[in-house]
């Protein structure tokens, strides 16, 4: 088999999913989880104020987590904060404004 034929007959390599997400009832994506290898490259964090609930958090993003049931927008933030807000426009704006402050 020539190299040209080999290229045509070889199946493309399947990409591994890097980001995990949950879908709401309306099938929209609002919560994307940052891969642990990407988090590890940035060092440790003290707080994640918009973390997934424990049942949907396959790995920790910080030493302390606030999930939707704890409303991280109303609680104190301290230390090095990891902020990957929900991908719903109003919530994302609120979390990012708080992070910028």
C-alpha positions, 0 to 999 in steps of 0.5 A, a space after each residue: 500500500 502506498 503512503 497516499 492510499 494509507 492516508 485515504 484508508 486510515 480512520 481519523 483519530 478521535 479527539 478526546 473531549 476536553 470540557 464536560 458540561 451539563 445540559 438543562 431541560 431546554 438542551 442548552 449548555 450552562 455549565 462547562 467544567 475546566 479540565 483538571 490538567 488545565 487547572 493544574 497548570 495554573 496552580 492551586 485556588 482557594 475558592 471556586 464561587 460558581 462550582 458545580 454541585 458535588 454530584 456533578 463535580 468530578 474533580 475539585 477546582 479549589 480548596 473551597 466551593 460554592 455551588 448554585 445552592 449556596 449562591 456564590 454571588 452573595 458570599 465572601 470571596 477571599 484568596 486566589 479565586 477560580 471563576 468559571 461562571 455559568 454560561 447563562 448571560 446574566 449570571 456570567 455577567 454577574 460573576 465576572 463583574 464580581 470577579 473583576 471587583 
